[in-house]
């Protein structure tokens, strides 16, 4: 019975503490409207940040195979999650584009693997395929190096996806639907 009473006391203190904090904020806002606006703004920013947490950043936000994701550092880069989160915090993404009608089509971007770091780069597909043929792009064909720099391209039949996430250059991917909702706000 004593353990139960202790747990109830902890929960009650937690609830009353947050209630007291809320009442304190309300009173402060009533006294100074500018402070009230600041409190509301900070609260909204905190909620917005919580909503748009990168995939795999916590145990609640695991990648779901088959769902669409968007790269946080360039929201034009979208893809489908192809693998579950592994023990190292990585998951596979195949680059695809969502048409306005909802149809999935090949992306205008590809992952290109090069001989030097960073090994995987996100490049425009036409840069890789068109300029690769004539050697006019320095990322694709460096004049001081023997051979071509691009070794693999994904998505392709042999490399349908690339591992992204924790510890890679492409860590921050957002759930597509959550990202879309955040853009409408």
C-alpha positions in Angstrom: 0.0 0.0 0.0 2.9 2.3 0.8 4.3 1.9 -2.8 0.9 2.8 -4.2 0.6 5.9 -2.0 4.1 7.0 -3.2 3.2 6.6 -6.8 -0.1 8.5 -6.4 1.9 11.3 -4.6 4.4 11.5 -7.4 1.7 11.7 -10.0 -0.3 14.2 -8.0 2.8 16.4 -7.5 3.6 16.2 -11.3 0.0 17.2 -12.2 -0.1 20.0 -9.6 3.3 21.2 -10.6 2.3 21.5 -14.3 -1.1 23.0 -13.3 0.7 25.6 -11.1 3.1 26.4 -13.9 0.1 26.9 -16.3 -1.7 29.1 -13.8 1.5 31.1 -13.2 1.9 31.6 -17.0 -1.7 32.6 -17.3 -1.4 35.2 -14.4 1.9 36.5 -15.9 0.1 36.9 -19.3 -2.8 38.7 -17.7 -0.4 41.2 -16.0 1.8 41.7 -19.1 0.2 41.0 -22.5 3.6 41.1 -24.2 4.8 38.3 -21.9 1.6 36.4 -22.7 2.2 36.6 -26.4 5.8 35.4 -25.9 4.6 32.5 -23.8 2.1 31.4 -26.4 4.7 31.8 -29.2 7.3 29.6 -27.3 4.6 27.0 -26.6 3.6 26.9 -30.3 7.2 26.6 -31.4 7.8 23.8 -29.0 4.8 21.9 -30.2 5.8 22.5 -33.9 9.3 21.1 -33.2 7.8 18.1 -31.5 5.6 17.4 -34.5 8.4 17.5 -37.1 11.0 15.3 -35.4 13.2 13.5 -37.9 12.4 9.8 -38.6 14.4 7.5 -36.3 15.2 10.3 -33.8 13.3 8.6 -31.0 11.5 5.3 -30.3 8.1 6.8 -31.2 9.2 8.0 -34.6 10.4 4.9 -36.4 10.4 4.7 -40.2 7.5 2.7 -41.6 8.3 0.6 -44.7 6.4 1.8 -47.7 5.6 5.3 -46.4 7.0 8.5 -48.0 9.6 10.7 -46.5 11.1 14.0 -47.3 14.8 15.1 -46.8 14.8 17.9 -44.2 17.7 19.8 -45.7 16.1 19.9 -49.2 12.4 19.3 -49.2 12.4 18.7 -53.0 14.1 15.4 -52.3 11.4 12.8 -51.5 11.5 9.0 -51.3 9.9 5.8 -50.0 11.1 4.1 -46.9 12.3 0.6 -48.0 13.8 -0.9 -44.8 13.1 -0.8 -41.1 15.4 1.0 -38.7 18.5 -1.2 -38.1 20.4 -1.4 -34.8 22.7 1.5 -35.9 19.8 3.9 -36.6 19.9 3.6 -40.4 17.0 2.8 -42.8 16.7 2.5 -46.6 15.2 5.2 -48.8 14.4 4.9 -52.5 14.2 8.3 -54.1 10.8 8.9 -55.8 8.6 11.9 -56.5 4.9 12.4 -55.7 2.9 13.9 -58.5 0.1 16.3 -57.6 -2.4 13.5 -58.4 -0.6 11.3 -55.8 1.1 9.0 -58.3 4.7 8.0 -57.6 7.2 8.6 -60.4 11.0 8.4 -60.6 12.7 11.3 -58.8 14.6 14.0 -60.6 17.3 13.2 -58.0 19.5 10.2 -57.6 22.1 9.0 -55.0 25.5 8.9 -56.7 28.3 6.9 -55.1 31.8 8.4 -55.7 35.3 7.3 -54.9 35.9 10.1 -52.5 34.0 11.4 -49.4 31.2 12.0 -49.1 30.7 8.7 -50.9 26.9 9.1 -51.5 25.7 12.4 -52.9 22.3 13.6 -53.9 22.5 14.9 -57.5 20.1 15.7 -60.3 19.5 12.6 -62.4 20.1 14.6 -65.7 23.5 15.7 -64.3 24.5 12.2 -63.7 23.2 10.6 -66.9 23.5 13.4 -69.4 26.7 15.1 -68.3 28.3 11.9 -67.3 28.3 10.8 -70.9 30.3 13.8 -72.1 32.4 14.3 -68.9 31.5 18.0 -68.5 30.6 17.7 -64.8 33.5 17.9 -62.3 31.6 15.7 -59.8 31.2 13.0 -62.3 34.6 13.1 -64.1 37.5 14.8 -62.5 40.3 15.8 -64.9 43.1 15.0 -62.4 41.8 11.5 -61.5 42.0 8.4 -63.6 38.6 7.0 -64.5 35.1 8.1 -63.6 34.3 9.2 -60.1 30.7 7.8 -60.1 30.8 4.2 -59.2 27.1 3.5 -58.5 23.7 5.2 -58.9 20.6 4.6 -56.8 17.8 4.1 -57.4 18.8 1.4 -59.9 18.0 -2.2 -60.3 21.1 -3.3 -58.5 20.9 -0.5 -55.8 17.2 0.3 -55.3 17.8 2.3 -52.1 20.5 3.8 -50.0 20.9 3.6 -46.2 20.3 7.0 -44.6 19.8 8.1 -41.0 22.0 8.1 -38.0 25.7 8.5 -38.7 25.2 9.1 -42.5 25.4 12.4 -44.4 21.6 12.2 -44.9 20.4 11.9 -41.3 17.3 14.0 -41.1 14.3 12.6 -43.0 10.7 13.7 -42.1 7.5 11.8 -42.4 5.8 13.1 -45.6 2.3 13.5 -44.2 3.6 15.3 -41.1 5.8 17.5 -43.3 2.8 18.4 -45.5 0.7 19.3 -42.5 3.4 21.5 -41.1 3.6 23.4 -44.5 -0.1 24.2 -44.4 0.1 25.8 -40.9 
